[in-house]
Amino acid sequence: MNRRVIILDFGSQYTQLIARRVRELNVFCEILPYNKGIEPGTDVSAVILSGSPYSVLDENALEIDLSPLIGKVPLLGVCYGAQYIARCYGGKVERSSKREYGKANLKDIVEEDLLFKGISDSSQVWMSHGDTIIDLPDGFQRIAQTESIDVAAFKSRDDRFDFPVYCLQFHPEVTHSLEGKTILENFLVKIAGAEQTWSPASFVENTVRELKEKLAGDKAIMGLSGGVDSSVAATLLHRAIGDQLTCIFVNNGLLRKNEFEEVLVSYENLGLNIIGVDASERFWSELAGVTDPEQKRKVIGRVFIEVFEEEADKMTDVKWLGQGTIYPDVIESVSVHGPSVTIKSHHNVGGLPERLKMKIVEPLRMLFKDEVRRVGAELGIPNEILGRHPFPGPGLGIRILGDITPEKVGLLQEADAIFIENLRSFGLYDQVWQAGTILLPIYSVGVMGDERTYERTVVLRAVNSVDGMTAEWSRLPQDFLAAVSSEIINNVKGINRVVYDISTKPPSTIEWE
């Protein structure tokens, strides 16, 4: 896993997609800010320059010195990357008379070029740029165009550099470029000779070996949530250091019905050395009367740290704190707009390393979410953990609008359990990315038998998404919704109305708080 493809990020919304496509080809890659540079000694098989929201013609265009890259390693420029290479080497880039956005078809492809091996004559690609290349630099040649632009793809001539430079004005990484993945594979494998050796099995083997060397039998602790990331990270650490790892699972009183007990059993079945701490009453006491969503999050985070710290203080000679950081967290924490770094709080144990004077170990920091699940399957983690929907760190605390009380938590747990159990029994659970129930701070009139009721309302929320950045509400069958509504109203005393949220993200968020 040492030899890798480096993707230099100029801020494109598609940069993570490039990395995902490269990983899908079993080629290991890493995203770096365009201005960070590649560390000396890094074994690089190829470099990709991403797109950007900027124009190469802007005064504040993002610029790098290409001399350490051009001719030193196979290079692929995508959109902004292509235009930047063209401009740097004497080509001409101008504003387009119209924004070139959407589907286009390649034509006049140089078929003998390896980049287009197996690509159809009029392959559909996706354009997204406001500039266009008018003239190519000396030493470069066009290898494809479209109906609307003269230069859709170009490359360095064979005698120009020691290693080839390829440039595309379209985005091969998006699904609308129907043969884009093949183009990427042609560049990476046929042209750059990248190794297709990344797999869940190789990741597990390499990571366990590296963890054994890094931790060398030291003691470590880790907070578990019951979710995919922390479970896979803990299992990797356990493979490396065994019972030198102690896991702590805190019940904050805001988990789903029976979740604390069920998750503890699951972890024990995995052989993890785990301590369960039921701090429900403490969390409820600290949250009493708190209604502001952000304040709720802060209280929950603070109390979690306090409880975790108290448990950690009972142990001796612990040197490492495990965290379930994954690659999108790492990428989002780094700004591409300058040398400054913007840190984003991603972990429910934020602040703990400094307070506990421990070093952090993050076994999953180079993996995307889908890769974490594949690694988890390789480790033999059961599907009831790997297949779980995402669940927010503050739990039901941000699904109860208004103040939090044990009575409200109980109501929501019962209603939510009915919703989730029906998703499973109807065969819909795996078709939904995330589902949950929200308790509203309003009452409405109802009738049960001959009696008037004045009780609470819950909202059912189910969405489909890839990464949570955008989400579409799930089109659940009407007979399913009817069954869930009826079961909740008939069985959860205190709720007499059920509604379904049909909002997309954006403009709405997945969670209500």
C-alpha positions as CSV (number, residue, x, y, z in Angstrom):
1,M,0.0,0.0,0.0
2,N,3.1,2.3,-0.1
3,R,3.0,3.0,-3.8
4,R,0.1,5.4,-4.4
5,V,-1.7,7.8,-6.7
6,I,-1.7,11.4,-5.4
7,I,-4.7,13.6,-6.2
8,L,-3.9,17.3,-5.7
9,D,-7.2,19.0,-4.7
10,F,-7.9,22.5,-6.1
11,G,-11.3,22.6,-4.3
12,S,-13.5,20.8,-6.8
13,Q,-16.8,19.3,-5.6
14,Y,-15.8,16.2,-7.5
15,T,-12.4,15.5,-5.9
16,Q,-13.6,12.9,-3.5
17,L,-15.3,11.2,-6.5
18,I,-12.0,10.9,-8.3
19,A,-10.5,9.2,-5.3
20,R,-13.5,6.8,-5.0
21,R,-13.2,5.8,-8.7
22,V,-9.5,5.2,-8.3
23,R,-10.1,3.1,-5.2
24,E,-12.8,1.1,-7.1
25,L,-10.0,0.2,-9.5
26,N,-8.2,-1.3,-6.5
27,V,-5.5,1.4,-6.8
28,F,-4.5,3.1,-3.6
29,C,-4.7,6.9,-3.7
30,E,-4.5,9.9,-1.4
31,I,-5.9,13.4,-1.7
32,L,-3.7,16.3,-0.7
33,P,-4.4,20.0,-0.8
34,Y,-2.9,21.5,-4.0
35,N,-0.5,23.7,-1.9
36,K,0.8,21.1,0.5
37,G,3.2,19.3,-1.8
38,I,4.1,15.7,-1.9
39,E,6.5,14.6,0.9
40,P,10.0,13.6,-0.3
41,G,10.4,9.8,-0.5
42,T,6.7,9.1,-1.2
43,D,6.5,6.4,-3.8
44,V,4.1,7.9,-6.4
45,S,2.8,6.0,-9.4
46,A,0.8,8.9,-10.9
47,V,-0.5,12.4,-10.0
48,I,-4.0,13.8,-10.8
49,L,-4.8,17.5,-10.7
50,S,-8.5,18.0,-9.8
51,G,-11.0,20.5,-11.0
52,S,-11.7,23.7,-9.1
53,P,-14.5,26.3,-8.5
54,Y,-11.9,28.9,-9.6
55,S,-10.9,30.0,-13.1
56,V,-7.3,29.9,-14.2
57,L,-7.9,33.5,-15.4
58,D,-8.9,34.8,-12.0
59,E,-6.6,37.0,-10.0
60,N,-6.9,34.6,-7.1
61,A,-6.5,31.5,-9.2
62,L,-4.9,28.6,-7.3
63,E,-1.4,28.1,-8.5
64,I,1.4,25.6,-7.9
65,D,4.9,25.0,-9.3
66,L,4.5,22.2,-11.8
67,S,8.2,21.6,-12.3
68,P,8.5,18.9,-9.6
69,L,5.7,17.0,-11.3
70,I,5.8,17.5,-15.1
71,G,8.1,14.9,-16.7
72,K,8.9,13.3,-13.3
73,V,5.7,11.2,-13.0
74,P,2.7,10.4,-15.2
75,L,0.3,13.3,-14.8
76,L,-3.5,13.7,-15.5
77,G,-5.1,17.2,-15.4
78,V,-8.9,17.3,-15.1
79,C,-10.8,20.4,-16.0
80,Y,-9.1,23.2,-14.0
81,G,-6.0,21.0,-13.9
82,A,-6.0,20.7,-17.7
83,Q,-6.5,24.4,-18.2
84,Y,-3.8,25.2,-15.7
85,I,-1.3,23.0,-17.5
86,A,-2.2,24.5,-20.9
87,R,-1.8,28.0,-19.6
88,C,1.5,27.3,-17.7
89,Y,3.1,25.9,-20.8
90,G,2.1,28.6,-23.3
91,G,-1.3,27.6,-24.4
92,K,-4.3,29.9,-24.6
93,V,-7.3,29.7,-22.3
94,E,-10.3,32.0,-22.6
95,R,-13.7,32.5,-21.1
96,S,-16.3,30.5,-23.0
97,S,-19.0,32.5,-24.7
98,K,-21.4,30.1,-22.9
99,R,-20.9,27.9,-19.9
100,E,-20.1,24.4,-21.0
101,Y,-22.1,22.3,-18.5
102,G,-23.8,19.0,-18.9
103,K,-23.6,16.0,-21.2
104,A,-21.4,16.0,-24.4
105,N,-20.1,13.4,-26.8
106,L,-16.5,12.9,-27.8
107,K,-15.6,12.9,-31.5
108,D,-12.4,12.6,-33.5
109,I,-10.8,10.4,-30.9
110,V,-7.3,9.3,-31.5
111,E,-8.2,5.7,-31.2
112,E,-4.7,4.3,-31.1
113,D,-3.9,6.3,-27.9
114,L,-3.9,4.1,-24.8
115,L,-6.1,6.5,-23.0
116,F,-9.0,5.7,-25.2
117,K,-8.5,1.9,-25.4
118,G,-11.9,0.3,-25.5
119,I,-13.7,3.7,-25.6
120,S,-16.6,4.1,-28.1
121,D,-16.3,6.8,-30.9
122,S,-19.0,9.1,-29.4
123,S,-18.6,8.3,-25.8
124,Q,-20.8,10.5,-23.5
125,V,-18.9,12.7,-21.1
126,W,-19.7,15.4,-18.5
127,M,-18.6,19.0,-18.9
128,S,-18.5,21.6,-16.1
129,H,-16.4,24.6,-16.9
130,G,-16.6,28.3,-17.8
131,D,-13.2,28.5,-19.6
132,T,-12.0,26.7,-22.6
133,I,-8.6,25.9,-24.2
134,I,-8.2,27.8,-27.5
135,D,-4.6,26.9,-28.4
136,L,-2.5,24.1,-27.1
137,P,1.1,24.7,-25.9
138,D,4.1,23.6,-28.0
139,G,4.8,19.9,-27.5
140,F,1.2,18.9,-26.9
141,Q,-1.4,17.4,-29.3
142,R,-5.2,17.1,-29.3
143,I,-6.6,13.6,-28.9
144,A,-10.4,14.3,-28.7
145,Q,-12.9,17.0,-29.2
146,T,-16.7,17.5,-29.0
147,E,-19.3,19.3,-31.1
148,S,-18.9,22.4,-28.9
149,I,-15.2,22.5,-28.0
150,D,-12.1,21.9,-30.1
151,V,-10.0,20.5,-27.3
152,A,-11.8,17.9,-25.1
153,A,-8.6,16.0,-24.4
154,F,-4.9,16.5,-25.2
155,K,-1.5,15.0,-24.2
156,S,2.2,15.7,-24.3
157,R,4.0,14.5,-27.4
158,D,6.1,11.4,-26.8
159,D,9.4,13.4,-27.1
160,R,8.2,16.3,-24.8
161,F,8.7,14.8,-21.3
162,D,10.2,11.6,-19.8
163,F,6.7,10.8,-18.4
164,P,3.4,11.5,-20.2
165,V,1.0,14.3,-19.4
166,Y,-2.7,13.8,-20.2
167,C,-5.4,16.5,-19.9
168,L,-9.2,16.3,-20.0
169,Q,-11.6,19.2,-20.1
170,F,-14.4,16.8,-19.0
171,H,-14.9,15.0,-15.7
172,P,-14.3,11.2,-16.1
173,E,-15.1,10.6,-12.4
174,V,-18.8,11.4,-12.6
175,T,-21.3,8.7,-13.6
176,H,-22.6,10.9,-16.5
177,S,-19.2,10.2,-18.2
178,L,-20.4,6.7,-19.1
179,E,-16.9,5.4,-19.9
180,G,-15.1,7.6,-17.5
181,K,-14.0,4.8,-15.2
182,T,-12.4,3.0,-18.2
183,I,-10.6,6.2,-19.2
184,L,-9.2,6.5,-15.6
185,E,-8.2,2.8,-15.6
186,N,-6.4,3.2,-19.0
187,F,-4.4,6.2,-17.6
188,L,-3.6,4.6,-14.2
189,V,-2.9,1.0,-15.3
190,K,-2.0,1.0,-19.0
191,I,-0.2,4.3,-19.1
192,A,1.1,4.9,-15.5
193,G,1.5,1.3,-14.5
194,A,-0.2,1.7,-11.2
195,E,-0.6,-1.4,-9.1
196,Q,-4.2,-2.8,-8.6
197,T,-3.4,-4.4,-5.3
198,W,-5.6,-2.5,-2.9
199,S,-8.3,-4.7,-1.4
200,P,-10.0,-5.2,2.0
201,A,-7.8,-8.2,2.7
202,S,-4.6,-6.4,1.9
203,F,-5.7,-3.4,4.0
204,V,-6.4,-5.6,7.0
205,E,-3.1,-7.4,6.7
206,N,-1.1,-4.2,6.3
207,T,-2.9,-2.3,8.9
208,V,-2.7,-4.9,11.6
209,R,1.0,-5.3,10.9
210,E,1.5,-1.5,11.1
211,L,-0.5,-1.2,14.3
212,K,1.5,-4.0,15.9
213,E,4.7,-2.1,15.1
214,K,3.3,1.3,16.1
215,L,1.7,0.3,19.4
216,A,4.2,-2.4,20.2
217,G,1.9,-3.9,22.9
218,D,1.1,-0.6,24.6
219,K,-2.3,-0.2,26.2
220,A,-5.1,1.6,24.3
221,I,-8.7,2.7,25.0
222,M,-11.5,3.5,22.6
223,G,-15.0,4.9,23.0
224,L,-17.5,2.8,21.0
225,S,-20.8,4.0,19.7
226,G,-22.3,0.8,18.2
227,G,-21.8,2.3,14.7
228,V,-19.8,1.0,11.8
229,D,-16.7,3.2,12.0
230,S,-15.8,2.7,15.7
231,S,-16.7,-1.0,15.5
232,V,-14.3,-1.7,12.6
233,A,-11.6,0.5,14.1
234,A,-11.8,-1.3,17.4
235,T,-11.7,-4.7,15.7
236,L,-8.5,-3.8,13.8
237,L,-6.9,-2.6,17.0
238,H,-8.0,-5.8,18.8
239,R,-6.4,-7.9,16.1
240,A,-3.2,-6.0,16.6
241,I,-2.9,-5.8,20.5
242,G,-5.6,-8.1,21.8
243,D,-6.8,-7.3,25.3
244,Q,-4.4,-4.5,25.7
245,L,-7.3,-2.6,24.1
246,T,-10.1,-1.6,26.4
247,C,-13.3,-0.3,24.8
248,I,-15.8,1.9,26.6
249,F,-19.5,2.1,25.5
250,V,-21.4,4.9,27.3
251,N,-25.2,4.8,27.5
252,N,-26.1,8.5,27.3
253,G,-29.8,7.8,27.8
254,L,-30.4,8.8,24.2
255,L,-29.9,5.6,22.5
256,R,-32.5,3.6,20.6
257,K,-34.7,1.1,22.5
258,N,-32.6,-1.8,24.0
259,E,-29.6,-0.6,22.1
260,F,-27.2,-0.5,25.0
261,E,-27.8,-4.1,26.0
262,E,-27.9,-5.4,22.4
263,V,-24.7,-3.6,21.3
264,L,-22.8,-4.8,24.4
265,V,-23.7,-8.4,23.5
266,S,-22.6,-7.9,19.9
267,Y,-19.2,-6.6,21.0
268,E,-18.7,-9.4,23.5
269,N,-19.4,-11.8,20.7
270,L,-16.6,-10.1,18.7
271,G,-14.2,-10.9,21.6
272,L,-13.7,-7.2,22.5
273,N,-12.6,-6.3,26.0
274,I,-15.5,-3.8,26.7
275,I,-16.8,-1.8,29.6
276,G,-20.5,-0.7,29.5
277,V,-21.3,2.5,31.5
278,D,-24.9,3.4,32.0
279,A,-24.9,7.2,32.6
280,S,-28.5,7.8,31.5
281,E,-29.6,9.6,34.6
282,R,-26.5,11.9,34.6
283,F,-27.1,13.0,31.0
284,W,-30.9,13.6,31.6
285,S,-30.1,15.7,34.7
286,E,-27.5,17.8,32.8
287,L,-30.0,18.3,29.9
288,A,-33.0,19.3,32.0
289,G,-34.5,22.5,30.7
290,V,-32.1,22.8,27.7
291,T,-33.9,23.5,24.5
292,D,-31.4,25.1,22.1
293,P,-30.1,22.4,19.7
294,E,-26.5,23.5,19.7
295,Q,-26.5,23.8,23.5
296,K,-27.8,20.2,23.7
297,R,-24.9,19.0,21.6
298,K,-22.4,20.8,23.8
299,V,-23.9,19.4,27.0
300,I,-24.0,15.8,25.6
301,G,-20.4,16.2,24.3
302,R,-19.1,17.6,27.6
303,V,-20.8,14.9,29.8
304,F,-19.5,12.2,27.5
305,I,-16.0,13.5,27.9
306,E,-16.4,13.6,31.7
307,V,-17.8,10.0,31.9
308,F,-15.1,8.7,29.5
309,E,-12.4,10.4,31.5
310,E,-13.6,9.0,34.8
311,E,-13.4,5.5,33.3
312,A,-10.0,6.1,31.8
313,D,-8.7,7.3,35.1
314,K,-9.4,3.9,36.6
315,M,-6.8,2.4,34.2
316,T,-3.0,2.6,34.3
317,D,-0.3,3.0,31.7
318,V,-2.7,3.7,28.8
319,K,-0.8,5.4,26.0
320,W,-3.2,5.4,23.0
321,L,-6.7,6.7,22.3
322,G,-8.4,4.9,19.4
323,Q,-10.7,6.9,17.1
324,G,-13.0,5.9,14.2
325,T,-11.9,8.8,11.9
326,I,-12.5,8.0,8.3
327,Y,-11.2,9.7,5.1
328,P,-13.9,12.2,4.4
329,D,-13.3,13.6,8.0
330,V,-9.6,14.0,7.2
331,I,-10.3,15.7,3.8
332,E,-12.9,18.1,5.2
333,S,-10.6,19.2,8.0
334,V,-8.1,20.7,5.5
335,S,-8.6,23.9,3.6
336,V,-7.4,24.1,0.0
337,H,-7.5,27.9,-0.1
338,G,-4.2,28.5,1.6
339,P,-1.7,27.2,4.1
340,S,-4.2,27.6,7.0
341,V,-6.0,24.6,8.3
342,T,-9.6,24.6,9.3
343,I,-10.3,21.9,11.9
344,K,-13.8,20.5,12.0
345,S,-15.0,18.7,15.0
346,H,-15.9,15.1,13.9
347,H,-15.4,13.0,16.9
348,N,-17.6,12.4,20.0
349,V,-14.3,12.2,22.0
350,G,-13.1,15.7,20.9
351,G,-10.8,17.2,23.5
352,L,-9.9,13.9,25.1
353,P,-6.4,13.3,23.8
354,E,-5.1,16.5,25.4
355,R,-6.9,15.9,28.7
356,L,-5.8,12.3,29.0
357,K,-2.3,13.0,27.6
358,M,-2.6,10.2,25.1
359,K,-1.5,9.8,21.5
360,I,-4.2,9.2,18.9
361,V,-4.4,6.1,16.7
362,E,-6.9,6.2,13.7
363,P,-6.8,2.9,11.8
364,L,-9.5,4.0,9.3
365,R,-8.3,7.5,8.5
366,M,-7.6,6.6,4.8
367,L,-10.9,4.8,4.1
368,F,-14.2,5.9,2.6
369,K,-17.4,4.7,4.3
370,D,-18.1,2.0,1.8
371,E,-14.5,0.7,2.2
372,V,-15.0,0.6,5.9
373,R,-17.9,-1.7,5.5
374,R,-15.9,-3.9,3.1
375,V,-13.1,-4.1,5.6
376,G,-15.6,-4.9,8.4
377,A,-16.9,-7.8,6.3
378,E,-13.4,-9.0,5.8
379,L,-12.9,-8.9,9.6
380,G,-16.1,-11.0,10.1
381,I,-18.1,-8.3,11.8
382,P,-21.8,-9.2,11.7
383,N,-24.1,-7.4,9.3
384,E,-26.3,-6.1,12.2
385,I,-23.4,-3.8,12.9
386,L,-22.1,-3.2,9.4
387,G,-25.5,-2.7,7.9
388,R,-26.7,-0.2,10.5
389,H,-28.1,3.1,9.4
390,P,-26.0,6.1,10.4
391,F,-27.1,7.4,13.9
392,P,-26.1,10.9,15.2
393,G,-23.7,11.2,18.0
394,P,-26.1,13.1,20.2
395,G,-28.6,10.4,19.5
396,L,-32.3,11.0,20.3
397,G,-31.3,14.3,21.9
398,I,-31.5,16.0,18.6
399,R,-34.7,14.1,17.6
400,I,-36.6,15.4,20.6
401,L,-37.5,19.0,19.7
402,G,-37.5,21.1,22.9
403,D,-36.4,20.0,26.3
404,I,-35.4,16.4,27.0
405,T,-37.1,14.3,29.7
406,P,-37.0,10.6,30.5
407,E,-40.7,10.4,29.6
408,K,-40.1,11.9,26.1
409,V,-37.1,9.6,25.5
410,G,-39.3,6.6,26.4
411,L,-42.1,7.7,24.0
412,L,-39.6,8.3,21.2
413,Q,-37.8,5.0,21.8
414,E,-41.1,3.1,21.5
415,A,-42.3,4.9,18.3
416,D,-38.8,4.7,16.7
417,A,-38.6,0.9,17.5
418,I,-41.9,0.3,15.7
419,F,-40.7,2.3,12.6
420,I,-37.3,0.5,12.4
421,E,-38.8,-3.0,13.1
422,N,-41.4,-2.5,10.3
423,L,-38.7,-1.3,7.9
424,R,-37.0,-4.7,8.5
425,S,-40.2,-6.8,8.3
426,F,-41.3,-5.1,5.1
427,G,-37.8,-5.7,3.6
428,L,-37.2,-1.9,3.3
429,Y,-34.4,-1.4,5.8
430,D,-31.5,-2.0,3.4
431,Q,-33.2,0.2,0.7
432,V,-33.0,3.2,3.0
433,W,-29.8,5.0,3.8
434,Q,-31.0,6.5,7.2
435,A,-34.3,6.4,9.0
436,G,-35.5,7.8,12.4
437,T,-38.4,9.2,14.3
438,I,-38.7,12.8,15.6
439,L,-40.8,13.8,18.6
440,L,-42.4,17.3,18.1
441,P,-43.2,19.7,21.0
442,I,-46.8,20.0,19.9
443,Y,-50.1,18.4,20.8
444,S,-53.1,17.8,18.6
445,V,-56.6,16.6,19.1
446,G,-57.5,13.0,18.4
447,V,-60.3,10.5,18.9
448,M,-59.9,7.0,20.3
449,G,-63.1,5.1,20.7
450,D,-65.5,7.7,22.1
451,E,-62.8,9.6,23.9
452,R,-61.1,12.8,22.9
453,T,-57.3,12.7,23.1
454,Y,-54.8,15.6,23.2
455,E,-51.4,14.0,22.6
456,R,-48.1,14.3,20.9
457,T,-47.0,14.1,17.2
458,V,-44.1,12.2,15.8
459,V,-42.5,12.6,12.4
460,L,-41.1,9.6,10.4
461,R,-37.9,10.6,8.5
462,A,-36.3,8.3,5.9
463,V,-33.8,9.4,3.3
464,N,-31.5,8.0,0.6
465,S,-28.0,9.3,0.1
466,V,-24.5,8.3,-0.7
467,D,-22.5,10.3,1.8
468,G,-25.0,12.4,3.7
469,M,-24.0,15.7,2.0
470,T,-27.2,15.6,-0.1
471,A,-30.3,13.4,0.5
472,E,-33.6,12.6,-1.2
473,W,-36.6,11.6,0.9
474,S,-37.4,7.9,0.5
475,R,-40.5,6.9,-1.4
476,L,-41.8,4.4,1.1
477,P,-45.0,2.4,0.1
478,Q,-48.3,3.8,1.4
479,D,-49.3,0.5,2.9
480,F,-46.1,0.5,4.9
481,L,-46.6,4.0,6.2
482,A,-50.2,3.2,7.1
483,A,-49.1,0.1,9.1
484,V,-46.4,2.0,11.0
485,S,-48.8,4.9,11.8
486,S,-51.5,2.5,13.0
487,E,-49.1,0.5,15.2
488,I,-47.6,3.6,16.8
489,I,-50.9,5.3,17.6
490,N,-52.4,2.0,18.9
491,N,-49.5,1.0,21.0
492,V,-47.6,4.1,22.2
493,K,-49.8,5.9,24.8
494,G,-49.1,9.6,24.5
495,I,-48.9,9.8,20.6
496,N,-52.0,10.2,18.5
497,R,-50.6,11.6,15.2
498,V,-47.9,10.4,12.8
499,V,-46.6,12.4,9.8
500,Y,-44.0,11.7,7.1
501,D,-41.2,14.2,6.2
502,I,-40.9,14.6,2.4
503,S,-38.1,17.3,2.5
504,T,-34.8,16.9,0.6
505,K,-31.4,18.0,1.7
506,P,-30.7,20.8,0.8
507,P,-32.6,22.9,1.7
508,S,-33.6,20.8,4.7
509,T,-31.2,18.8,6.8
510,I,-31.6,15.1,7.5
511,E,-31.9,15.6,11.3
512,W,-34.3,18.2,12.6
513,E,-31.9,19.8,15.0
